[in-house]
Amino acid sequence: MNLEYLTVERIIENNLFVLNLIKVKKADKAELLNRSRLVEIVEGCKDIEGDIYEKAAFLLVSLIHKHPFASGNRRTAFVTAKEFLLLNKGKFHITDNPDNSRIMVGIREGFYSIEEIKDWIKHGKIREFKR
């Protein structure tokens, strides 16, 4: 199966989009802090073994952990993973629910395994994040 991958430029556009759409902090600004990290994420997604859900989970986690943007890394990760799946005829079963922001914090803090994240994307269910 030939997969389509998002470009670095497209992910930068996603960051600008989410920051214009969802303002969380007044100081939010669309700024790429580290282009090489973003290139590394895109190339890593291409290189990783697995299905589109494995790759979407990789994108989600990598964008959150590698923090290539000044603001909106989690929001950008969410939109980017969804766009990647839809581009490749996959299903994104996570509902657009503000409660999911807690799960994104859990991902940032390493609370979830990559398998849990993959299952969340695939089935829309994940255990509650607790500190």
N, C-alpha and C positions, 0 to 999 in steps of 0.2 A: 504494500500500500504506500503510495507516494503521499506524504504529508505536506501540508502548507504550514510554513512557520511565519510568525510575525517578525518584522524587521525591528531593528533598534529604533528607527525613526517612528514606526507605528506605536511602539511602546511609549516613546516620548510624547506622542500625540495623545495617547490614553491618559497619561499623567496630566496633561493640560486640560483634557476633557473632564476628568473627575474633579480636578480642583475648581473648575468653573461651575460644575454641576453641584458638587457637595462641599460647601464651605464648612469646615469644622472649627478652624481657628482663624482669627483675623490675620495672623501672620503667615498663613499658608501661601507658598509661592511655588510656581512651576519653574524649577531649576534642576538641571541635571548636575549632580555632584561628581559623578564618576562614570564616564562613558565606557571605560574599559571593563568595569563590573557589569554593565549592561550588555556589552558584547559577550562577555563570559557567560552570562545567563542564557542568551540566545543560542550560543554555540553549545552550551551544556545541554540545552533542551534538545537540540538536534542529535547530540551524541548519546544521550541516555537511552539505554535499552528499555523496552516496554511499550505498552499501548498508549493511546492518546490520553488516557486518564492518569497514567504514570507521569507523562510529560506535562500535563496540566498541573498536577500536584507539584512537580519540580518547579515550574514557572511561579506558581503561587508562593511556595516556600522560599525560593531563591530571591524573588523580588522583595519579600519581606525581610529576610535575613541580611541580604547584601546592601540594602538601603541605598540604591543608586540616586534617589531623588531627595531634594531638600524637604519636601512635604508630599503627603499622599501616597506613600509607598504601599500601604495595605490596600487602599482603595484602587490603586493602579494594578496591583497584583490580582485582585478579585476580577476586575474588568478584563484584564489581559488573559487570564486563565479561561474565562468564559468565552472570549472572542476566539481564542485558539481552538477550543472544542467545537464551537459552532462552525468555524471555518473548515474543520475536518469532519463535519457531519456527526459530531458527538452530541450528547445530551448533557446539559449542566443542570443538575437537580437541586442546587442550593437556591432557596427562595430569597427574594430581595427583601430581607427583613433586617431592621436595625439591630436586632439581638445578635446577628452574626458578627457584629463588630467585636463582641467578647471572644468569639472563637478565633478571630484574626489576632487578637491580643495573645491568646493561648498559643497560636502558631508562632508568633514572634518570640514568646518566652520558652519555646521548646516543649510545651505541654503534650503535644500530639505527635505521634509517629507519622512517617510518610504514608504508611498503609492506612491509618485512620483518616488522613487528609484525602487520600485517593478515594476511599469509600464515601466520604462526605460529599465530594464532588459528584461521584457516581450515583449515590442513593439519597443524598440530602439529609443524612442523619449522622450525628456525632455525639459523643458524650459531652456533658456539660463541662465547661472550663471552670475550674476552681483553683484558687491560689492556696 
